[in-house]
Amino acid sequence: MDSKTLASQLRCPSGRDAVEVGERMNEANRLLNNQCIERLGMGADDSVLEIGPGNGAFVADIVEAARGVTYTGVDWSAEMVAEAERLNGRLIESGRARFRQGDAQELPFEAESFDKVLTIHTLYFWEQPAAQLAEIHRVLKAGGVLCLAFGDRSFMKDLPFVPYGFELYDQERIGGLLRAGGFEVVDACQHHEQALSNTGEVVEKLINIMICRAG
Ligand SMILES: C[S@@+](CC[C@H](N)C(=O)[O-])C[C@H]1O[C@@H](n2cnc3c(N)ncnc32)[C@H](O)[C@@H]1O
């Protein structure tokens, strides 16, 4: 797949390549997803929203992180929502998981609906980051926690697909936006990993995991 096509598939997996792209993202991002779920510090009966879960391969890990956790995933890719529903049928039937197709800029939920919000590798695609953070803040309960994970600009800038529509960040840049948006950054760490990139090559990854409390 050429770099431009790959960039567009990472932004919104679609068409006949979507299922395979979803599976490749699972492989590339498994360790990071595990780290984020651990760092979210899930509590009993937490209601969790994930923005951009792709095929939802890690949803079982989220709902099993504590007793009574319920999960909602929002992804704008129809193909990813269909795949996530297929892979998580048992959790949907039991009422512990649900998926919605939609744009995270306008979340179809009441204010203060969630205890936790998780979003991994979606920041690059936010057209209006301040407005997106305001929307996340709106649906979080007071004191609720956002886990935002993204590849650091220093490592991402050399990836061949990045020139095709990726906006890059480091902790300082997003930290300012988070604080202006009413979030307190309570923990910011960096996840280092030598792993498969979405290009199929092994790269040295540097991923920021920011844990932020809604004030
Ligand atoms: C690079 S993939 C990452 C998938 C997954 N979080 C992971 O860790 O492997 C980005 C996902 O976010 C979705 N996405 C990106 N921007 C979105 C938005 N504004 N609203 C809803 N979904 C979005 C894409 O469709 C895609 O499934």
The ligand as a Tripos MOL2 file, in Angstrom:
@<TRIPOS>MOLECULE
LIG
   27    29     1     0     0
SMALL
NO_CHARGES

@<TRIPOS>ATOM
      1 C1         -4.8750    5.0340   13.7450 C.3       1 LIG1
      2 S1         -6.4020    4.2860   14.1550 S.3       1 LIG1
      3 C2         -6.0960    3.7620   15.8610 C.3       1 LIG1
      4 C3         -7.0320    2.6570   16.2960 C.3       1 LIG1
      5 C4         -6.8630    2.1710   17.7490 C.3       1 LIG1
      6 N1         -7.1630    3.2290   18.7000 N.3       1 LIG1
      7 C5         -5.5030    1.5710   18.0290 C.2       1 LIG1
      8 O1         -4.9090    1.9040   19.0610 O.co2     1 LIG1
      9 O2         -5.0560    0.7290   17.2460 O.co2     1 LIG1
     10 C6         -7.5110    5.6660   14.3460 C.3       1 LIG1
     11 C7         -8.9610    5.2530   14.5200 C.3       1 LIG1
     12 O3         -9.7060    6.3930   14.9700 O.3       1 LIG1
     13 C8        -10.8220    6.6230   14.1280 C.3       1 LIG1
     14 N2        -11.0290    8.0940   14.1340 N.ar      1 LIG1
     15 C9        -10.1040    9.0390   13.8090 C.ar      1 LIG1
     16 N3        -10.6310   10.2610   13.9710 N.ar      1 LIG1
     17 C10       -11.9140   10.0920   14.3960 C.ar      1 LIG1
     18 C11       -12.9830   10.9820   14.7300 C.ar      1 LIG1
     19 N4        -12.8550   12.3200   14.6440 N.pl3     1 LIG1
     20 N5        -14.1500   10.4640   15.1500 N.ar      1 LIG1
     21 C12       -14.3090    9.1190   15.2310 C.ar      1 LIG1
     22 N6        -13.3540    8.2260   14.9190 N.ar      1 LIG1
     23 C13       -12.1630    8.6960   14.5090 C.ar      1 LIG1
     24 C14       -10.4420    5.9960   12.7840 C.3       1 LIG1
     25 O4        -11.5540    5.6270   12.0080 O.3       1 LIG1
     26 C15        -9.6060    4.7820   13.2310 C.3       1 LIG1
     27 O5        -10.4070    3.6530   13.4740 O.3       1 LIG1
@<TRIPOS>BOND
     1     1     2 1
     2     2     3 1
     3     2    10 1
     4     3     4 1
     5     4     5 1
     6     5     6 1
     7     5     7 1
     8     7     8 2
     9     7     9 1
    10    10    11 1
    11    11    12 1
    12    11    26 1
    13    12    13 1
    14    13    14 1
    15    13    24 1
    16    14    15 ar
    17    14    23 ar
    18    15    16 ar
    19    16    17 ar
    20    17    18 ar
    21    17    23 ar
    22    18    19 1
    23    18    20 ar
    24    20    21 ar
    25    21    22 ar
    26    22    23 ar
    27    24    25 1
    28    24    26 1
    29    26    27 1
@<TRIPOS>SUBSTRUCTURE
     1 LIG1         1 GROUP 0 **** ****
